[in-house]
Amino acid sequence: MSDSELLLKAAINRIAARVTEKLINSAQEFTEIAEELPQKLQNEWDSFKEEVIQESERLGKKANECKEKTREKQLSKEDLIQIQIDNLRSKVIDINKDIEGGN
């Protein structure tokens, strides 16, 4: 073989060796990722479920607060109506006293 053929063959061998090395490294990295992936997915799924539960609890508390505020407003309206009724009763009693006193 001539020097140029040897040089070309050496270059091809080195290129093949480097490509093979890169493929092996990539395959190893891929294997590591593939082995870690199920655990990472499980961790993400667990984290997501916890976030959903927390959000559900937050929304539930918010809904309860809104219900209580609405109930308080209703009670306040009922209290105002009762006060008006009590005032009217008091006026009727006063009018009855005036009528009875005038007779």
Secondary structure, 3 states (H helix, E strand, C coil): CCHHHHHHHHHHHHHHHHHHHHHHHHHHHHHHHHHHHHHHHHHHHHHHHHHHHHHHHHHHHHHHHHHHHHHHHHHHHHHHHHHHHHHHHHHHHHHHHHHHHHC
